[in-house]
Amino acid sequence: MRNGLRKSAATAAVGVSALAMSLLGTTGAHADSQDGCPYPYVCIYNGPSSSTIVAQFRDITSYYQSTYHGPGFSVVNTRNQDTVWLRINYGAGDTYTCLSNASHDQNSIGSLGTLTGIMISSNTSC
């Protein structure tokens, strides 16, 4: 009787584990790409995100990396856990905008301003 109880407990544990993985997903999964931007990059396009990629960033920094992309650019963040801060100038000074990580739908932006800096942060939310 003890063997039957052990088998039942083991079967139940495997079932609960499989259910949890199907509901929560696995922790090692990552995005492959979005709009042609490969994981784990942040890509800048010279127009809409379906345009040509003109720059890619992937290093986490504590400062803004200088870049210059004129009006009509777009940015996509394919990183799973990292957020991206953008420094955009609309003519009246700098504005700072945060892009969520790839698991959120606010992980891309198109802008009529001029992109002057980008900072990838290890923070998981903006």
C-alpha positions in Angstrom: 0.0 0.0 0.0 2.9 2.4 0.7 4.2 2.0 -2.9 0.8 2.8 -4.3 0.7 6.0 -2.1 4.2 7.0 -3.2 3.3 6.5 -6.9 0.1 8.5 -6.5 2.0 11.4 -4.8 4.7 11.4 -7.4 2.2 11.4 -10.3 0.3 14.2 -8.6 3.5 16.3 -8.2 4.4 15.8 -11.9 0.9 16.8 -12.9 0.9 20.0 -10.7 4.4 20.9 -12.0 3.2 20.5 -15.7 0.1 22.6 -15.0 2.2 25.3 -13.4 4.6 25.4 -16.3 1.7 25.6 -18.8 0.1 28.5 -16.9 3.2 30.5 -16.0 5.5 29.6 -18.9 9.1 28.6 -18.5 11.6 31.1 -17.1 14.3 30.4 -19.7 12.3 31.4 -22.7 13.2 34.5 -24.7 11.9 36.4 -27.6 13.5 35.6 -30.9 12.9 38.8 -32.8 10.4 41.5 -33.4 10.0 43.5 -36.7 13.4 42.1 -37.8 15.2 43.1 -34.6 17.0 40.1 -33.1 16.9 39.2 -29.4 18.5 40.7 -27.2 18.9 44.0 -29.0 17.2 47.4 -29.0 16.9 48.4 -32.7 16.5 51.8 -34.2 14.8 52.1 -37.6 14.9 55.0 -40.1 11.1 55.0 -40.3 8.4 52.7 -39.1 9.5 49.5 -37.5 9.2 47.7 -40.8 11.9 49.9 -42.3 15.6 49.4 -42.3 17.4 49.0 -39.0 20.1 51.7 -38.8 21.4 51.0 -35.3 21.4 48.3 -32.6 22.2 48.5 -28.9 22.5 45.7 -26.3 24.7 46.9 -23.5 23.2 47.8 -20.1 24.6 51.2 -19.1 24.2 53.7 -16.3 24.4 56.6 -18.8 22.8 57.6 -22.1 24.7 56.4 -25.1 24.8 59.2 -27.7 23.0 58.6 -31.0 21.3 60.8 -33.5 18.3 59.8 -35.5 16.0 62.5 -37.0 12.3 62.7 -37.1 10.4 59.6 -38.2 12.6 57.1 -36.4 11.2 54.1 -34.4 12.6 51.9 -31.7 11.9 48.3 -30.7 13.1 46.6 -27.5 13.4 42.8 -27.8 15.0 42.3 -24.3 13.0 40.1 -22.0 13.5 41.8 -18.7 15.3 45.1 -19.4 13.7 48.5 -20.0 15.0 51.2 -22.4 15.1 54.9 -21.8 15.2 57.2 -24.8 16.2 60.9 -24.8 14.2 62.6 -27.5 14.3 66.3 -28.5 11.2 67.8 -30.0 12.7 71.2 -30.4 12.1 72.6 -26.9 14.5 70.5 -25.0 14.9 66.9 -24.1 12.1 64.5 -23.2 12.7 61.1 -21.6 10.6 58.1 -22.6 10.7 54.6 -21.2 10.0 51.4 -23.3 8.9 48.3 -21.5 10.5 44.9 -22.0 9.5 42.6 -24.8 6.8 40.9 -22.7 4.7 44.1 -22.8 3.0 45.7 -25.7 4.6 49.1 -24.9 8.1 47.9 -26.1 8.2 50.0 -29.2 7.7 53.6 -30.2 7.7 55.8 -33.3 8.5 59.5 -33.0 8.6 62.8 -34.8 11.3 64.1 -32.5 15.1 63.6 -32.8 16.6 60.7 -30.8 19.7 61.9 -29.1 20.4 59.1 -26.5 19.5 55.6 -25.4 20.1 53.8 -22.1 19.3 50.2 -21.5 18.4 49.5 -17.8 18.3 46.3 -15.9 15.0 47.5 -14.3 12.2 45.2 -15.2 9.6 48.0 -15.4 9.5 51.7 -16.2 
